[in-house]
Amino acid sequence: MSEYYKKLDAVAHKRYLEKLQLLDLGIKDDPYSLALDAIFIDDITKWPKVEYGHIFCYFIERPGVYTKKQLLNWKSLQAYNYFFSGH
């Protein structure tokens, strides 16, 4: 269990565990508990292949704050309206 997880309140604990479960992970797989120097490989030739489809799935297909319908209807989003009105 990471220090990050220990600092969360009860509601955030539940949400954090739900996010881990979406990735088929448990609390023992908490990414904040990993030592970065122990797992990071500095040789780019040994990194896994990442293609456009992977990036699209990560940012668009995964559960997030906005639904697909909201993303396609981006002109109705509050941030766009603020930008368009000059705020």
Jmol script that loads the backbone (N, CA, C; Angstrom):
load data "model"
ATOM      1  N   MET A   1       0.846  -1.173   0.000  1.00  0.00           N
ATOM      2  CA  MET A   1       0.000   0.000   0.000  1.00  0.00           C
ATOM      3  C   MET A   1       0.898   1.244   0.000  1.00  0.00           C
ATOM      4  N   SER A   2       0.623   2.152  -0.918  1.00  0.00           N
ATOM      5  CA  SER A   2       1.471   3.337  -1.065  1.00  0.00           C
ATOM      6  C   SER A   2       1.121   4.426  -0.060  1.00  0.00           C
ATOM      7  N   GLU A   3       2.042   5.360   0.090  1.00  0.00           N
ATOM      8  CA  GLU A   3       1.800   6.521   0.952  1.00  0.00           C
ATOM      9  C   GLU A   3       0.651   7.358   0.394  1.00  0.00           C
ATOM     10  N   TYR A   4       0.571   7.423  -0.927  1.00  0.00           N
ATOM     11  CA  TYR A   4      -0.521   8.155  -1.573  1.00  0.00           C
ATOM     12  C   TYR A   4      -1.871   7.584  -1.147  1.00  0.00           C
ATOM     13  N   TYR A   5      -2.005   6.270  -1.212  1.00  0.00           N
ATOM     14  CA  TYR A   5      -3.266   5.608  -0.856  1.00  0.00           C
ATOM     15  C   TYR A   5      -3.606   5.837   0.615  1.00  0.00           C
ATOM     16  N   LYS A   6      -2.607   5.812   1.462  1.00  0.00           N
ATOM     17  CA  LYS A   6      -2.840   5.995   2.903  1.00  0.00           C
ATOM     18  C   LYS A   6      -3.368   7.389   3.225  1.00  0.00           C
ATOM     19  N   LYS A   7      -3.038   8.376   2.399  1.00  0.00           N
ATOM     20  CA  LYS A   7      -3.467   9.754   2.649  1.00  0.00           C
ATOM     21  C   LYS A   7      -4.900  10.029   2.188  1.00  0.00           C
ATOM     22  N   LEU A   8      -5.485   9.133   1.412  1.00  0.00           N
ATOM     23  CA  LEU A   8      -6.827   9.349   0.870  1.00  0.00           C
ATOM     24  C   LEU A   8      -7.900   9.122   1.923  1.00  0.00           C
ATOM     25  N   ASP A   9      -9.023   9.816   1.771  1.00  0.00           N
ATOM     26  CA  ASP A   9     -10.154   9.581   2.672  1.00  0.00           C
ATOM     27  C   ASP A   9     -10.930   8.346   2.198  1.00  0.00           C
ATOM     28  N   ALA A  10     -11.970   7.971   2.920  1.00  0.00           N
ATOM     29  CA  ALA A  10     -12.705   6.731   2.645  1.00  0.00           C
ATOM     30  C   ALA A  10     -13.337   6.730   1.254  1.00  0.00           C
ATOM     31  N   VAL A  11     -13.903   7.843   0.845  1.00  0.00           N
ATOM     32  CA  VAL A  11     -14.541   7.920  -0.476  1.00  0.00           C
ATOM     33  C   VAL A  11     -13.490   7.781  -1.576  1.00  0.00           C
ATOM     34  N   ALA A  12     -12.372   8.455  -1.408  1.00  0.00           N
ATOM     35  CA  ALA A  12     -11.290   8.378  -2.394  1.00  0.00           C
ATOM     36  C   ALA A  12     -10.678   6.980  -2.425  1.00  0.00           C
ATOM     37  N   HIS A  13     -10.599   6.302  -1.272  1.00  0.00           N
ATOM     38  CA  HIS A  13     -10.120   4.905  -1.233  1.00  0.00           C
ATOM     39  C   HIS A  13     -10.970   4.052  -2.157  1.00  0.00           C
ATOM     40  N   LYS A  14     -12.278   4.200  -2.016  1.00  0.00           N
ATOM     41  CA  LYS A  14     -13.208   3.385  -2.808  1.00  0.00           C
ATOM     42  C   LYS A  14     -13.034   3.674  -4.295  1.00  0.00           C
ATOM     43  N   ARG A  15     -12.968   4.952  -4.662  1.00  0.00           N
ATOM     44  CA  ARG A  15     -12.793   5.330  -6.071  1.00  0.00           C
ATOM     45  C   ARG A  15     -11.469   4.819  -6.629  1.00  0.00           C
ATOM     46  N   TYR A  16     -10.421   4.913  -5.821  1.00  0.00           N
ATOM     47  CA  TYR A  16      -9.097   4.476  -6.263  1.00  0.00           C
ATOM     48  C   TYR A  16      -9.091   2.972  -6.524  1.00  0.00           C
ATOM     49  N   LEU A  17      -9.714   2.214  -5.621  1.00  0.00           N
ATOM     50  CA  LEU A  17      -9.792   0.763  -5.812  1.00  0.00           C
ATOM     51  C   LEU A  17     -10.626   0.414  -7.041  1.00  0.00           C
ATOM     52  N   GLU A  18     -11.705   1.164  -7.280  1.00  0.00           N
ATOM     53  CA  GLU A  18     -12.528   0.929  -8.472  1.00  0.00           C
ATOM     54  C   GLU A  18     -11.719   1.173  -9.745  1.00  0.00           C
ATOM     55  N   LYS A  19     -10.895   2.202  -9.745  1.00  0.00           N
ATOM     56  CA  LYS A  19     -10.053   2.485 -10.907  1.00  0.00           C
ATOM     57  C   LYS A  19      -9.043   1.363 -11.134  1.00  0.00           C
ATOM     58  N   LEU A  20      -8.454   0.867 -10.059  1.00  0.00           N
ATOM     59  CA  LEU A  20      -7.512  -0.247 -10.190  1.00  0.00           C
ATOM     60  C   LEU A  20      -8.214  -1.484 -10.740  1.00  0.00           C
ATOM     61  N   GLN A  21      -9.447  -1.731 -10.276  1.00  0.00           N
ATOM     62  CA  GLN A  21     -10.197  -2.902 -10.731  1.00  0.00           C
ATOM     63  C   GLN A  21     -10.550  -2.801 -12.211  1.00  0.00           C
ATOM     64  N   LEU A  22     -10.766  -1.583 -12.713  1.00  0.00           N
ATOM     65  CA  LEU A  22     -11.024  -1.411 -14.147  1.00  0.00           C
ATOM     66  C   LEU A  22      -9.851  -1.916 -14.980  1.00  0.00           C
ATOM     67  N   LEU A  23      -8.667  -1.859 -14.405  1.00  0.00           N
ATOM     68  CA  LEU A  23      -7.455  -2.318 -15.090  1.00  0.00           C
ATOM     69  C   LEU A  23      -7.063  -3.731 -14.683  1.00  0.00           C
ATOM     70  N   ASP A  24      -7.989  -4.422 -14.000  1.00  0.00           N
ATOM     71  CA  ASP A  24      -7.720  -5.770 -13.470  1.00  0.00           C
ATOM     72  C   ASP A  24      -6.522  -5.784 -12.531  1.00  0.00           C
ATOM     73  N   LEU A  25      -6.424  -4.753 -11.699  1.00  0.00           N
ATOM     74  CA  LEU A  25      -5.354  -4.646 -10.711  1.00  0.00           C
ATOM     75  C   LEU A  25      -5.959  -4.630  -9.318  1.00  0.00           C
ATOM     76  N   GLY A  26      -5.146  -4.936  -8.340  1.00  0.00           N
ATOM     77  CA  GLY A  26      -5.555  -4.858  -6.948  1.00  0.00           C
ATOM     78  C   GLY A  26      -4.676  -3.872  -6.208  1.00  0.00           C
ATOM     79  N   ILE A  27      -4.902  -3.740  -4.911  1.00  0.00           N
ATOM     80  CA  ILE A  27      -4.124  -2.788  -4.118  1.00  0.00           C
ATOM     81  C   ILE A  27      -2.646  -3.173  -4.096  1.00  0.00           C
ATOM     82  N   LYS A  28      -2.350  -4.452  -4.250  1.00  0.00           N
ATOM     83  CA  LYS A  28      -0.942  -4.878  -4.290  1.00  0.00           C
ATOM     84  C   LYS A  28      -0.240  -4.387  -5.562  1.00  0.00           C
ATOM     85  N   ASP A  29      -1.033  -4.026  -6.588  1.00  0.00           N
ATOM     86  CA  ASP A  29      -0.486  -3.520  -7.850  1.00  0.00           C
ATOM     87  C   ASP A  29      -0.506  -2.000  -7.924  1.00  0.00           C
ATOM     88  N   ASP A  30      -0.690  -1.346  -6.796  1.00  0.00           N
ATOM     89  CA  ASP A  30      -0.777   0.112  -6.739  1.00  0.00           C
ATOM     90  C   ASP A  30       0.450   0.730  -7.406  1.00  0.00           C
ATOM     91  N   PRO A  31       0.269   1.492  -8.492  1.00  0.00           N
ATOM     92  CA  PRO A  31       1.432   2.049  -9.193  1.00  0.00           C
ATOM     93  C   PRO A  31       2.248   3.031  -8.357  1.00  0.00           C
ATOM     94  N   TYR A  32       1.628   3.639  -7.350  1.00  0.00           N
ATOM     95  CA  TYR A  32       2.356   4.583  -6.499  1.00  0.00           C
ATOM     96  C   TYR A  32       3.286   3.875  -5.512  1.00  0.00           C
ATOM     97  N   SER A  33       3.141   2.562  -5.380  1.00  0.00           N
ATOM     98  CA  SER A  33       4.001   1.837  -4.448  1.00  0.00           C
ATOM     99  C   SER A  33       5.258   1.291  -5.131  1.00  0.00           C
ATOM    100  N   LEU A  34       5.353   1.463  -6.438  1.00  0.00           N
ATOM    101  CA  LEU A  34       6.508   0.954  -7.169  1.00  0.00           C
ATOM    102  C   LEU A  34       7.681   1.921  -7.068  1.00  0.00           C
ATOM    103  N   ALA A  35       8.860   1.369  -6.962  1.00  0.00           N
ATOM    104  CA  ALA A  35      10.072   2.191  -6.967  1.00  0.00           C
ATOM    105  C   ALA A  35      10.442   2.449  -8.429  1.00  0.00           C
ATOM    106  N   LEU A  36      10.385   3.687  -8.858  1.00  0.00           N
ATOM    107  CA  LEU A  36      10.597   4.000 -10.271  1.00  0.00           C
ATOM    108  C   LEU A  36      11.975   3.607 -10.770  1.00  0.00           C
ATOM    109  N   ASP A  37      12.979   3.782  -9.956  1.00  0.00           N
ATOM    110  CA  ASP A  37      14.324   3.431 -10.405  1.00  0.00           C
ATOM    111  C   ASP A  37      14.488   1.926 -10.577  1.00  0.00           C
ATOM    112  N   ALA A  38      13.638   1.140  -9.937  1.00  0.00           N
ATOM    113  CA  ALA A  38      13.738  -0.312 -10.039  1.00  0.00           C
ATOM    114  C   ALA A  38      13.059  -0.839 -11.300  1.00  0.00           C
ATOM    115  N   ILE A  39      12.092  -0.104 -11.860  1.00  0.00           N
ATOM    116  CA  ILE A  39      11.349  -0.637 -13.000  1.00  0.00           C
ATOM    117  C   ILE A  39      11.553   0.131 -14.298  1.00  0.00           C
ATOM    118  N   PHE A  40      12.098   1.327 -14.244  1.00  0.00           N
ATOM    119  CA  PHE A  40      12.240   2.131 -15.452  1.00  0.00           C
ATOM    120  C   PHE A  40      13.415   1.647 -16.284  1.00  0.00           C
ATOM    121  N   ILE A  41      13.162   1.439 -17.566  1.00  0.00           N
ATOM    122  CA  ILE A  41      14.210   1.030 -18.502  1.00  0.00           C
ATOM    123  C   ILE A  41      14.545   2.234 -19.368  1.00  0.00           C
ATOM    124  N   ASP A  42      15.779   2.666 -19.326  1.00  0.00           N
ATOM    125  CA  ASP A  42      16.204   3.879 -20.015  1.00  0.00           C
ATOM    126  C   ASP A  42      16.514   3.654 -21.495  1.00  0.00           C
ATOM    127  N   ASP A  43      16.455   2.426 -21.954  1.00  0.00           N
ATOM    128  CA  ASP A  43      16.750   2.107 -23.348  1.00  0.00           C
ATOM    129  C   ASP A  43      15.444   2.076 -24.141  1.00  0.00           C
ATOM    130  N   ILE A  44      15.232   3.066 -25.015  1.00  0.00           N
ATOM    131  CA  ILE A  44      13.967   3.197 -25.744  1.00  0.00           C
ATOM    132  C   ILE A  44      13.687   2.001 -26.658  1.00  0.00           C
ATOM    133  N   THR A  45      14.717   1.285 -27.074  1.00  0.00           N
ATOM    134  CA  THR A  45      14.501   0.125 -27.940  1.00  0.00           C
ATOM    135  C   THR A  45      13.836  -1.021 -27.192  1.00  0.00           C
ATOM    136  N   LYS A  46      13.864  -0.984 -25.870  1.00  0.00           N
ATOM    137  CA  LYS A  46      13.247  -2.040 -25.062  1.00  0.00           C
ATOM    138  C   LYS A  46      11.844  -1.667 -24.580  1.00  0.00           C
ATOM    139  N   TRP A  47      11.394  -0.470 -24.914  1.00  0.00           N
ATOM    140  CA  TRP A  47      10.052  -0.044 -24.521  1.00  0.00           C
ATOM    141  C   TRP A  47       9.019  -0.759 -25.388  1.00  0.00           C
ATOM    142  N   PRO A  48       7.822  -0.967 -24.875  1.00  0.00           N
ATOM    143  CA  PRO A  48       6.782  -1.603 -25.699  1.00  0.00           C
ATOM    144  C   PRO A  48       6.343  -0.671 -26.828  1.00  0.00           C
ATOM    145  N   LYS A  49       5.859  -1.276 -27.913  1.00  0.00           N
ATOM    146  CA  LYS A  49       5.377  -0.482 -29.040  1.00  0.00           C
ATOM    147  C   LYS A  49       4.087   0.222 -28.653  1.00  0.00           C
ATOM    148  N   VAL A  50       4.008   1.495 -28.938  1.00  0.00           N
ATOM    149  CA  VAL A  50       2.786   2.266 -28.708  1.00  0.00           C
ATOM    150  C   VAL A  50       2.366   2.852 -30.042  1.00  0.00           C
ATOM    151  N   GLU A  51       1.143   2.546 -30.435  1.00  0.00           N
ATOM    152  CA  GLU A  51       0.629   3.043 -31.701  1.00  0.00           C
ATOM    153  C   GLU A  51      -0.555   3.967 -31.451  1.00  0.00           C
ATOM    154  N   TYR A  52      -1.001   4.617 -32.515  1.00  0.00           N
ATOM    155  CA  TYR A  52      -2.107   5.568 -32.414  1.00  0.00           C
ATOM    156  C   TYR A  52      -3.332   4.938 -31.743  1.00  0.00           C
ATOM    157  N   GLY A  53      -3.650   3.709 -32.103  1.00  0.00           N
ATOM    158  CA  GLY A  53      -4.818   3.031 -31.534  1.00  0.00           C
ATOM    159  C   GLY A  53      -4.742   2.900 -30.024  1.00  0.00           C
ATOM    160  N   HIS A  54      -3.550   2.647 -29.505  1.00  0.00           N
ATOM    161  CA  HIS A  54      -3.374   2.544 -28.054  1.00  0.00           C
ATOM    162  C   HIS A  54      -3.664   3.881 -27.381  1.00  0.00           C
ATOM    163  N   ILE A  55      -3.152   4.940 -27.973  1.00  0.00           N
ATOM    164  CA  ILE A  55      -3.352   6.276 -27.405  1.00  0.00           C
ATOM    165  C   ILE A  55      -4.823   6.659 -27.471  1.00  0.00           C
ATOM    166  N   PHE A  56      -5.465   6.374 -28.601  1.00  0.00           N
ATOM    167  CA  PHE A  56      -6.890   6.664 -28.749  1.00  0.00           C
ATOM    168  C   PHE A  56      -7.703   5.923 -27.691  1.00  0.00           C
ATOM    169  N   CYS A  57      -7.435   4.638 -27.533  1.00  0.00           N
ATOM    170  CA  CYS A  57      -8.176   3.848 -26.541  1.00  0.00           C
ATOM    171  C   CYS A  57      -7.938   4.375 -25.133  1.00  0.00           C
ATOM    172  N   TYR A  58      -6.717   4.766 -24.838  1.00  0.00           N
ATOM    173  CA  TYR A  58      -6.408   5.256 -23.499  1.00  0.00           C
ATOM    174  C   TYR A  58      -7.148   6.550 -23.197  1.00  0.00           C
ATOM    175  N   PHE A  59      -7.130   7.486 -24.115  1.00  0.00           N
ATOM    176  CA  PHE A  59      -7.725   8.790 -23.837  1.00  0.00           C
ATOM    177  C   PHE A  59      -9.218   8.873 -24.142  1.00  0.00           C
ATOM    178  N   ILE A  60      -9.707   8.118 -25.107  1.00  0.00           N
ATOM    179  CA  ILE A  60     -11.093   8.269 -25.540  1.00  0.00           C
ATOM    180  C   ILE A  60     -11.980   7.118 -25.073  1.00  0.00           C
ATOM    181  N   GLU A  61     -11.533   5.901 -25.202  1.00  0.00           N
ATOM    182  CA  GLU A  61     -12.380   4.748 -24.919  1.00  0.00           C
ATOM    183  C   GLU A  61     -12.496   4.393 -23.439  1.00  0.00           C
ATOM    184  N   ARG A  62     -11.553   4.813 -22.632  1.00  0.00           N
ATOM    185  CA  ARG A  62     -11.599   4.446 -21.212  1.00  0.00           C
ATOM    186  C   ARG A  62     -12.656   5.273 -20.480  1.00  0.00           C
ATOM    187  N   PRO A  63     -13.141   4.781 -19.356  1.00  0.00           N
ATOM    188  CA  PRO A  63     -14.095   5.580 -18.574  1.00  0.00           C
ATOM    189  C   PRO A  63     -13.438   6.872 -18.108  1.00  0.00           C
ATOM    190  N   GLY A  64     -14.152   7.961 -18.220  1.00  0.00           N
ATOM    191  CA  GLY A  64     -13.592   9.244 -17.841  1.00  0.00           C
ATOM    192  C   GLY A  64     -14.663  10.220 -17.410  1.00  0.00           C
ATOM    193  N   VAL A  65     -14.267  11.460 -17.297  1.00  0.00           N
ATOM    194  CA  VAL A  65     -15.173  12.515 -16.856  1.00  0.00           C
ATOM    195  C   VAL A  65     -16.265  12.753 -17.891  1.00  0.00           C
ATOM    196  N   TYR A  66     -15.893  12.725 -19.173  1.00  0.00           N
ATOM    197  CA  TYR A  66     -16.843  12.993 -20.240  1.00  0.00           C
ATOM    198  C   TYR A  66     -17.188  11.719 -20.992  1.00  0.00           C
ATOM    199  N   THR A  67     -18.426  11.603 -21.420  1.00  0.00           N
ATOM    200  CA  THR A  67     -18.855  10.463 -22.226  1.00  0.00           C
ATOM    201  C   THR A  67     -18.510  10.739 -23.688  1.00  0.00           C
ATOM    202  N   LYS A  68     -18.629   9.703 -24.522  1.00  0.00           N
ATOM    203  CA  LYS A  68     -18.381   9.878 -25.949  1.00  0.00           C
ATOM    204  C   LYS A  68     -19.322  10.927 -26.540  1.00  0.00           C
ATOM    205  N   LYS A  69     -20.569  10.868 -26.097  1.00  0.00           N
ATOM    206  CA  LYS A  69     -21.572  11.805 -26.606  1.00  0.00           C
ATOM    207  C   LYS A  69     -21.172  13.245 -26.268  1.00  0.00           C
ATOM    208  N   GLN A  70     -20.687  13.469 -25.059  1.00  0.00           N
ATOM    209  CA  GLN A  70     -20.266  14.811 -24.657  1.00  0.00           C
ATOM    210  C   GLN A  70     -19.046  15.270 -25.455  1.00  0.00           C
ATOM    211  N   LEU A  71     -18.105  14.350 -25.698  1.00  0.00           N
ATOM    212  CA  LEU A  71     -16.915  14.722 -26.463  1.00  0.00           C
ATOM    213  C   LEU A  71     -17.269  15.100 -27.898  1.00  0.00           C
ATOM    214  N   LEU A  72     -18.216  14.371 -28.483  1.00  0.00           N
ATOM    215  CA  LEU A  72     -18.628  14.691 -29.844  1.00  0.00           C
ATOM    216  C   LEU A  72     -19.428  15.991 -29.899  1.00  0.00           C
ATOM    217  N   ASN A  73     -20.034  16.342 -28.789  1.00  0.00           N
ATOM    218  CA  ASN A  73     -20.809  17.573 -28.696  1.00  0.00           C
ATOM    219  C   ASN A  73     -19.986  18.623 -27.942  1.00  0.00           C
ATOM    220  N   TRP A  74     -18.736  18.793 -28.343  1.00  0.00           N
ATOM    221  CA  TRP A  74     -17.779  19.603 -27.590  1.00  0.00           C
ATOM    222  C   TRP A  74     -18.137  21.076 -27.527  1.00  0.00           C
ATOM    223  N   LYS A  75     -18.928  21.571 -28.460  1.00  0.00           N
ATOM    224  CA  LYS A  75     -19.277  22.992 -28.424  1.00  0.00           C
ATOM    225  C   LYS A  75     -20.196  23.324 -27.252  1.00  0.00           C
ATOM    226  N   SER A  76     -20.853  22.326 -26.697  1.00  0.00           N
ATOM    227  CA  SER A  76     -21.744  22.592 -25.565  1.00  0.00           C
ATOM    228  C   SER A  76     -21.012  22.510 -24.227  1.00  0.00           C
ATOM    229  N   LEU A  77     -19.754  22.078 -24.230  1.00  0.00           N
ATOM    230  CA  LEU A  77     -19.014  21.958 -22.981  1.00  0.00           C
ATOM    231  C   LEU A  77     -18.719  23.334 -22.394  1.00  0.00           C
ATOM    232  N   GLN A  78     -18.724  23.410 -21.090  1.00  0.00           N
ATOM    233  CA  GLN A  78     -18.543  24.677 -20.389  1.00  0.00           C
ATOM    234  C   GLN A  78     -17.194  25.328 -20.726  1.00  0.00           C
ATOM    235  N   ALA A  79     -16.131  24.544 -20.815  1.00  0.00           N
ATOM    236  CA  ALA A  79     -14.803  25.093 -21.106  1.00  0.00           C
ATOM    237  C   ALA A  79     -14.781  25.772 -22.475  1.00  0.00           C
ATOM    238  N   TYR A  80     -15.408  25.142 -23.455  1.00  0.00           N
ATOM    239  CA  TYR A  80     -15.461  25.740 -24.791  1.00  0.00           C
ATOM    240  C   TYR A  80     -16.227  27.053 -24.745  1.00  0.00           C
ATOM    241  N   ASN A  81     -17.333  27.070 -24.024  1.00  0.00           N
ATOM    242  CA  ASN A  81     -18.136  28.292 -23.923  1.00  0.00           C
ATOM    243  C   ASN A  81     -17.357  29.421 -23.252  1.00  0.00           C
ATOM    244  N   TYR A  82     -16.571  29.092 -22.222  1.00  0.00           N
ATOM    245  CA  TYR A  82     -15.731  30.106 -21.579  1.00  0.00           C
ATOM    246  C   TYR A  82     -14.713  30.664 -22.573  1.00  0.00           C
ATOM    247  N   PHE A  83     -14.061  29.771 -23.299  1.00  0.00           N
ATOM    248  CA  PHE A  83     -13.053  30.184 -24.269  1.00  0.00           C
ATOM    249  C   PHE A  83     -13.676  31.052 -25.364  1.00  0.00           C
ATOM    250  N   PHE A  84     -14.791  30.585 -25.897  1.00  0.00           N
ATOM    251  CA  PHE A  84     -15.444  31.281 -27.004  1.00  0.00           C
ATOM    252  C   PHE A  84     -15.944  32.665 -26.593  1.00  0.00           C
ATOM    253  N   SER A  85     -16.379  32.795 -25.337  1.00  0.00           N
ATOM    254  CA  SER A  85     -16.899  34.083 -24.877  1.00  0.00           C
ATOM    255  C   SER A  85     -15.786  35.028 -24.402  1.00  0.00           C
ATOM    256  N   GLY A  86     -14.534  34.575 -24.435  1.00  0.00           N
ATOM    257  CA  GLY A  86     -13.407  35.440 -24.122  1.00  0.00           C
ATOM    258  C   GLY A  86     -12.973  35.449 -22.670  1.00  0.00           C
ATOM    259  N   HIS A  87     -13.391  34.490 -21.885  1.00  0.00           N
ATOM    260  CA  HIS A  87     -12.971  34.437 -20.474  1.00  0.00           C
ATOM    261  C   HIS A  87     -11.577  33.890 -20.357  1.00  0.00           C
TER     262      HIS A  87
END
end "model"
wireframe off; spacefill off
backbone 0.3
color backbone group
